[in-house]
Amino acid sequence: MNALTYSRFGGPELLQHTHAPAPRIRAHHLLIRVRAVSVNPIDGKIRRGELRLLSGAHFPKSPGSDFAGVVEEVGAGVEGFSVGDRVFGFPGSMREGTLAGLITVAAASVARIPPGLDDAGAAAVSMVGLAALQALRDVARVAPGERVLVNGATGGVGLMLIQLARSRGAHVTAVTSAAGLDVARQYGAQVVHDYRARPLSMLGERFDVIFDLSTKLSYADARGLLTPRGRHVGFEPSPVSLMASALLGPFRRQKQLLLVTRPSARDLAELAGKLQARELLPPPVEVFELSDARNAFERSERGGVIGKVVIRAAPAATAT
């Protein structure tokens, strides 16, 4: 089968199209023909070796953290899926990438793509939708009426956060570049702020929850923007931040919280239901063909993407 691989840690220029043996189906798994994969910041971190303690240093590796595809084979012990089902998911593994012709994925991390959503849209939602849902519901526990600030609001996670926070009854302020202001409004932000026009410290209000997707607003800097029991949620856990959160968290009224996105078929199914009901819109996508995958990663890593970069790994399936 075709696969995109790299044989040492480094930049996007190391990515190569190779031929690899097809994986074997395992019990409680699905064999999936991949049709689309989105590009996420974690992909670059793994490829550069920044997460080698978690990803391992065995090569070759394939990039990719999520996928949309079609079920080719159903493993023993799996119920609820059939050959030909269109599915999307987030396996949650840093050791095995998803940008290959065929992958095996635990059925517990997969859900059906809702009717009307194409492969690129499904891939664009897989990981970022889970991150947003779990950050709101499980980490920050956003309640109706709370004031939420989304810093870095027009990437994939940010646009999902805006919509899901609004659906929970929160008031949402979005921070983005000038190029993203209209998009943030279209996705439901009640207040939008161009971070280049005015420092966040001059917003003149306090927030119950700050979601920092830019990774540039530290907990220390955010404390002046938080209510007395406000929560700051980070999306790039490090050993230092994890330790600080665990050791100091119980003694702080203002909380420093961290998201570690986890695979969940149930959460994917919840997202699929919201997408089908048009309660949730997928982010805008910039689509690259597999033959141009290196440029897709370079585009994502330059920054400034509104929505998501998606790589189309195979001809699109009908969005029915």
KADA-V705355 format. One record per backbone hydrogen bond with DSSP energy under -0.5 kcal/mol. CO is the residue of the C=O (numbers start at 1). NH is the residue of the N-H. Records with the same first field share a line. If there is no record, write none. Layout:
CO=NH + NH
//
This chain:
1=20
2=101
3=5 + 18
5=16
6=60 + 61
11=14
12=15
16=5 + 18
18=3
26=29
28=107
29=75
30=32 + 105
31=72 + 73
32=34 + 103
33=70
35=313 + 314
36=68
37=311
38=40 + 65
40=43 + 44
41=45
42=46
43=47
44=48
45=49 + 50 + 51
46=49
47=10
49=52
51=54 + 55
52=56
61=6
63=99
64=98
65=92
67=89
68=35 + 36
69=87
70=33
71=84
73=31 + 75
75=78
76=28
82=85
85=71 + 87
86=113
87=69
88=111
89=67
98=100
99=4
101=34
103=32
105=30
106=109
107=110
108=265
109=90
111=88
114=117
116=118
118=122
119=123
120=124
121=125
122=125 + 126
123=127
125=129 + 130
126=130
127=131
128=132
129=133
130=134
131=135
132=136
133=137
134=138 + 139
135=140
136=141 + 142
143=146
146=148 + 171
147=208 + 209
148=173
149=151 + 211
150=152 + 175
151=213 + 214
152=155
154=307
155=159
156=160
157=161
158=162
159=163
160=164
161=165
162=166
163=167
164=168
165=168 + 170
166=169
169=145
170=172
171=148
172=190 + 191
173=150
174=193
175=152 + 153
176=195
177=180 + 181
178=181
180=184
181=185
182=186
183=187
184=189
185=188
191=174
193=176 + 195
194=197 + 198
199=202
200=203
207=227
208=231
209=149
210=212 + 233
211=151 + 213
212=235
216=218
218=222
219=223
222=225 + 226
223=226
225=207
227=230
230=255
231=210 + 233
232=234 + 257
233=212
234=259
238=242
239=243
240=244
241=245
242=246
243=247
244=248 + 249
245=249
248=251
249=252
255=232 + 257
257=234
264=268
265=269
266=270
267=271
268=272
269=273
270=274
271=275
272=276
273=277
274=279 + 280
275=278
284=308
285=287
286=310
288=312
289=292
290=293
292=296
293=297
294=298
295=299
296=300
297=301
298=302
299=303
300=303
305=307
307=156
308=286
309=39
310=288 + 312
311=37 + 313
312=290
318=320
//
